[in-house]
Amino acid sequence: MKLLKIGISGVRGIVGESLTPKTVMDFAAAFGAFAEGRPIVLGRDTRIHGPMLRSACISVLLSAGCDVIDLGVCPTPILQHAVRGLGAGGGVSITAGHNDIQWNALAFINAEGTYLNPFQGTEVLDIYHVGRFRNSDTDGLGALIETTAPIEAYFKALTGFLDVGAIRQARFKVVIDACSGAGAPFLKTFADRLGFDLIPINDEPNGFFPHDPEPRPRNAQQAVSVLKVIGADAGFLLNSDVSRVSTVSETGESLSEEFTFPLVAESVLARRRGPIITSFSTSRMIEDVAGRRCPLLRTKVGQSHIIHIALQEEAVLAGEGSGGIAALDFQPAFDGFLTMGLVLETMAKSGRRLSALVGALPRYHIVKEKIACPPARIHGVVAEVKTLFGAKAIDTGDGVRVEDKTGWVQVRASSTEPMVRVIAEDRDRDRARARADEILHDLELMVR
């Protein structure tokens, strides 16, 4: 079964099986036609097949008459910032984010520096399916421009947005696990600009990952061990393109990625109040932290959907339980460097340790599971789940979601893998586990 996930924000697959150079060239050609010959900013994470896919992208974008501004290995949020700063027609980030090493993807960025919205994504897909590509003659070919200047501009803007003075004065000692991803080459710059002592781990961008690149407690063993030995104030885990973050407190507690959003919300909302956008799959913690002070709207999972609604609603904050967060006053993008900076800023300005900030948050228990399902059957299986809830009120804003006073359960099709995801949350650990297990049992029978 060849697995190719095509969505409004790009294409994702297993390299050499579903994601081949030919596939990449066709999708990149469609995006070049969408950009109508305007400059395109290009970047990639550190995956071993990144250079191959980079070459495929460059050739067709140049053929489409687009100048290609190649940033090399570059976190996606820095690329997004560069698109806006350079006034480019868009960007392409070659990264599969949290997926393991066999996967890669093309993430398409629009001229505003965000993932394509549903209308733009549909236009690119239409161009791809029709094959209406641009092929320039000799005089119309684009130029390849290799530069790192936008990276410096990004860090200058970041330090201007954060209260760097407070962070420097706190003299934090911080462990960061870059998972050998796109953030690895920039950890020292980040630490130097914010003025904390850095203890980097897995900071060699060698093309392979030392563990699953999803920032979750199960992948935090190294960070926890190092943090305890050196007595650091905080630890952070990044995914491969620095769009997601999870944290480790100074006590060595590896925190669920669900804690990142409410931790950051405190700092952002101290600057300015306004609407908050999140997904149907995100913990109720964000409601408890911010919902009483600011309007909170939920939408489908994924940066594209969340940022699109955030811009429509003029939100100040957007994010989800994966650890992806955007402060819209800085840029409309999930940004791991900004997220880490805001957590450190909150610690510095409040004078409270990370464990104390976490301890002040309401505690819920969330269970995240997934079950493999053939792509052609995923949506039918999710629709069939409705019958399991009888007369209960069902929210179909993203898959199937049912909630009550103590918790909720959601079943939805994954947008990044051939999986059906089951997420359950409750104030009681056993009830959360039971909610998920009941659905998983029925799903296993449906998928067979």
Summary of the structure (lengths in Angstrom):
residues: 448
radius of gyration: 21.3
end to end distance: 15.8
largest distance: 67.2
contacts: 1690
relative contact order: 0.11
helix: 42%
strand: 23%
